[in-house]
Amino acid sequence: APAPASALTPATLAFGSVVLGSTATLTAQVRNAGTATLNVTSIALCSGSSAEFGWSPSAPLSIAPGQATTLTVSYLPTAAGTDSGCLAISSNDAASPVVNLGVGGIGVAQAVPAVVLSPASLDFGTVTVGGSASRTASIQNTGTGPLSVNGISLCSGSSPEFSWSPSAPLTVAAGQST
């Protein structure tokens, strides 16, 4: 007798790391490998699944034999950490009335730089006219993302006798210094 047969491709969607407040989307195919129309009656989060996952289209859906429908799944993390679970797809497939699409992702905070100058000021002491002296300071990035230094200039009212190297622009990786 003709019968529907549900199948998922892939069986799991791994979103990887997604910045908090951003939405990532992946797709899966709900296929009918049977010989009769597959009627998807509901799509719902499995018990214990993170509420950060959504999907479209919603049920009910009818899929002809040998055909497929694309299920678009979205992940919108609201807190840092791992989110996982599954979508339970219920249908008239007597052999597998419910198939589960696994979902998982990691919510991560946006990488941000943080600049620290060490030391905060330099004392050159007494320098003979026509002579020179040099001191070293570090630009440190204590943040979690790259620091882009777009310009270095003298503060208003500073003596023009001061110079520095390297010049900007320059990038300081997270946890590093220049």
C-alpha positions in Angstrom: 0.0 0.0 0.0 1.2 3.5 -0.7 2.8 5.1 2.4 4.7 8.3 3.2 8.2 8.1 4.6 9.8 11.2 6.3 13.5 11.9 6.2 15.7 14.9 7.2 18.8 16.2 5.5 20.8 16.9 7.5 19.6 15.4 10.7 21.4 18.1 12.8 22.0 21.8 12.4 25.2 23.1 14.1 25.2 26.9 14.2 28.6 27.3 15.9 29.4 30.6 17.6 26.9 33.4 17.2 27.2 36.9 18.7 24.5 37.7 21.2 21.7 39.6 19.6 22.5 38.4 16.1 20.5 35.9 14.2 22.0 33.0 12.2 20.0 30.8 9.9 20.5 27.3 8.5 18.3 25.1 6.4 17.3 21.4 6.4 15.2 19.4 3.9 12.1 17.6 5.1 11.8 14.9 2.4 9.2 12.4 1.5 10.9 9.2 0.5 7.6 7.3 0.4 4.9 6.7 -2.2 2.0 8.7 -0.7 1.7 12.4 0.4 3.5 13.2 3.6 1.4 15.5 5.8 3.5 17.3 8.4 1.0 18.1 11.2 3.2 20.0 13.6 6.7 21.3 14.2 7.6 22.1 17.8 10.6 22.5 20.1 11.4 19.2 21.8 11.0 19.1 25.5 14.0 20.8 27.2 15.2 22.6 24.0 16.4 26.2 24.1 13.8 28.7 23.2 16.4 30.6 21.1 15.6 28.5 18.1 12.8 29.3 15.6 11.7 28.0 12.2 9.6 28.5 9.1 7.4 27.5 7.5 5.0 26.3 10.2 2.9 23.2 9.9 0.7 22.0 8.4 2.7 21.1 5.3 2.0 18.6 2.5 4.9 17.0 0.7 4.4 14.9 -2.4 6.2 11.6 -2.9 9.8 12.1 -3.9 9.7 15.8 -3.0 11.1 18.0 -0.2 10.4 21.2 1.6 13.1 23.5 3.0 12.8 24.2 6.7 14.6 27.4 7.7 15.8 27.3 11.3 17.0 30.5 13.1 19.2 30.9 16.2 19.1 34.1 18.2 21.1 33.7 21.4 20.1 35.8 24.3 22.8 34.8 26.8 26.4 33.5 26.5 26.7 29.8 26.5 25.7 26.6 24.8 22.1 26.2 23.5 20.9 22.9 22.2 17.8 20.8 21.6 15.7 19.6 18.7 12.6 20.3 16.6 10.0 17.5 16.7 8.5 17.1 13.3 5.2 15.1 13.5 3.6 13.6 10.4 1.4 10.8 9.0 4.4 8.6 8.5 3.3 5.4 10.4 6.8 4.0 10.7 8.3 7.3 12.1 5.4 9.6 13.3 8.0 12.0 14.8 11.4 12.8 13.5 13.8 15.1 15.4 16.0 17.7 13.8 18.9 18.3 16.2 19.9 22.0 16.7 22.8 23.5 18.6 24.7 26.7 18.9 26.9 28.8 21.2 26.0 32.4 22.2 29.1 34.5 22.5 29.6 38.1 23.6 30.8 40.5 20.9 34.5 40.8 20.9 35.5 44.3 22.1 38.9 45.9 22.5 40.1 47.8 25.6 43.1 50.1 25.5 45.6 50.6 28.3 48.7 52.8 28.1 51.6 51.8 30.3 52.9 53.9 31.8 50.2 56.6 31.5 52.9 59.4 31.2 56.6 59.6 30.4 59.1 61.8 32.2 62.1 62.8 30.0 63.9 64.7 32.8 66.5 67.2 31.8 67.6 67.0 28.1 70.4 69.2 26.7 69.3 71.5 23.9 70.0 69.8 20.6 70.2 66.4 22.3 67.6 63.8 22.4 66.1 61.3 24.9 63.7 58.4 24.4 61.3 56.6 26.6 59.1 53.6 25.9 55.4 53.2 26.5 53.1 50.3 25.6 49.7 50.3 24.0 48.0 47.2 25.5 44.8 45.6 24.4 43.2 44.0 27.5 39.9 43.4 25.6 38.6 40.4 23.7 38.7 41.8 20.1 41.4 43.5 18.0 42.3 47.1 18.8 42.6 49.4 15.7 44.7 52.4 16.4 43.7 54.8 13.7 45.8 57.8 14.7 48.5 59.0 17.2 48.9 62.8 17.6 50.1 65.3 20.1 47.5 66.6 22.5 46.4 70.2 22.2 49.0 72.5 23.8 51.8 69.9 23.7 55.3 70.9 22.6 56.1 70.0 19.0 59.5 68.6 20.0 58.0 65.2 20.8 57.8 62.4 18.2 57.0 58.7 18.3 57.1 55.4 16.4 55.5 53.4 15.1 53.0 55.6 13.4 49.4 54.7 13.0 47.4 52.9 11.7 48.2 49.8 13.6 46.4 46.8 15.0 47.0 45.3 18.5 45.5 41.8 18.9 43.5 40.9 22.1 45.9 40.3 25.0 48.9 41.8 23.2 50.8 45.1 23.3 52.8 47.3 21.0 
